[in-house]
Amino acid sequence: MLDAAITALLRSVLDEVCASLPRDETGARAHVAAKILEAANTGEKARERLKHIAREALSGTTRNVRAGSKNVVQVI
């Protein structure tokens, strides 16, 4: 579990990187949030590195792809 300081850092990074997105662009925000949360859970705590990860996630194009009987999201 992440402590309050790391949670605040992640929220700040998410808000900063996604500032140009419309507030209703929840899919993109969720994708970015998942990527920085994943990084934090593996030990990444550096603000600049988290911002880089968030920007990469935001710049990636997502699309739904049918894989057999499962829907998956592919980042290209």
Contact map, one row per residue, 1 for C-alpha under 8 A:
1110000000000000000000000000000000000000000000000000000000000000000000000000
1111011000000000000000000000000000000000100000000000000000000000000000000000
1111111000000000000000000000000000000000000000000000000000000000000000000000
0111111100000000000000000000000000000000000000000000000000000000000000000000
0011111110000000000000000000000000000000000000000000000000000000000000000000
0111111111000000000000000000000000000001000010000000000000000000000000000000
0111111111100000000000000000000000000000000000000000000000000000000000000000
0001111111110000000000000000000000000000000000000000000000000000000000000000
0000111111111000000000000000000000000000000000100000000000000000000000000000
0000011111111100000000000000000010011000000000000100000000000000000000000000
0000001111111110000000000000000000000000000000000000000000000000000000000000
0000000111111111000000000000000000000000000000000000000000000000000000000000
0000000011111111100000000000000000000000000000100110010000000000000000000000
0000000001111111110000000000100110000000000000000010010000000000000000000000
0000000000111111111000000000000000000000000000000000000000000000000000000000
0000000000011111111000000000000000000000000000000000000000000000000000000000
0000000000001111111100000000000000000000000000000010011000000000000000000000
0000000000000111111110000000100000000000000000000000000001000000000000000000
0000000000000011111111000000000000000000000000000000000000000000000000000000
0000000000000000111111000000000000000000000000000000000000000000000000000000
0000000000000000011111101000000000000000000000000000000000000000000000000000
0000000000000000001111111000000000000000000000000000000000000000000000000000
0000000000000000000011111100000000000000000000000000000000000000000000000000
0000000000000000000001111100000000000000000000000000000000000000000000000000
0000000000000000000011111111100000000000000000000000000000000000000000000000
0000000000000000000000111111110000000000000000000000000000000000000000000000
0000000000000000000000001111111000000000000000000000000000000000000000000000
0000000000000000000000001111111100000000000000000000000001000000000000000000
0000000000000100010000001111111110000000000000000000000001000000000000000000
0000000000000000000000000111111111000000000000000000000000000000000000000000
0000000000000000000000000011111111100000000000000000000011000000000000000000
0000000000000100000000000001111111110000000000000000011011000000000000000000
0000000001000100000000000000111111111000000000000000010000000000000000000000
0000000000000000000000000000011111111100000000000000000000000000000000000000
0000000000000000000000000000001111111110000000000000110010000000000000000000
0000000001000000000000000000000111111111000000000100110000000000000000000000
0000000001000000000000000000000011111111100000000000000000000000000000000000
0000000000000000000000000000000001111111110000000000000000000000000000000000
0000000000000000000000000000000000111111111100000100100000000000000000000000
0000010000000000000000000000000000011111111110000100000000000000000000000000
0100000000000000000000000000000000001111111100000000000000000000000000000000
0000000000000000000000000000000000000111111100000000000000000000000000000000
0000000000000000000000000000000000000011111110000000000000000000000000000000
0000000000000000000000000000000000000011111111001100000000000000000000000000
0000010000000000000000000000000000000001001111101100000000000000000000000000
0000000000000000000000000000000000000000000111111100000000000000000000000000
0000000010001000000000000000000000000000000011111110000000000000000000000000
0000000000000000000000000000000000000000000001111111000000000000000000000000
0000000000000000000000000000000000000000000111111111100000000000000000000000
0000000001001000000000000000000000010011000111111111110000000000000000000000
0000000000001100100000000000000000000000000000111111111000000000000000000000
0000000000000000000000000000000000000000000000011111111100000000000000000000
0000000000000000000000000000000000110010000000001111111110000000000000000000
0000000000001100100000000000000110110000000000000111111111000000000000000000
0000000000000000100000000000000100000000000000000011111111100000000000000000
0000000000000000000000000000000000000000000000000001111111110000000000000000
0000000000000000000000000000001100100000000000000000111111110000000000000000
0000000000000000010000000001101100000000000000000000011111111000000000000000
0000000000000000000000000000000000000000000000000000001111111000000000000000
0000000000000000000000000000000000000000000000000000000111111100000000000011
0000000000000000000000000000000000000000000000000000000001111110000000000011
0000000000000000000000000000000000000000000000000000000000011111000000001111
0000000000000000000000000000000000000000000000000000000000001111100000001110
0000000000000000000000000000000000000000000000000000000000000111110000111100
0000000000000000000000000000000000000000000000000000000000000011111000111100
0000000000000000000000000000000000000000000000000000000000000001111111110000
0000000000000000000000000000000000000000000000000000000000000000111111110000
0000000000000000000000000000000000000000000000000000000000000000011111100000
0000000000000000000000000000000000000000000000000000000000000000011111100000
0000000000000000000000000000000000000000000000000000000000000000011111110000
0000000000000000000000000000000000000000000000000000000000000001111111111000
0000000000000000000000000000000000000000000000000000000000000001111001111100
0000000000000000000000000000000000000000000000000000000000000111100000111110
0000000000000000000000000000000000000000000000000000000000000111100000011111
0000000000000000000000000000000000000000000000000000000000011110000000001111
0000000000000000000000000000000000000000000000000000000000011100000000000111
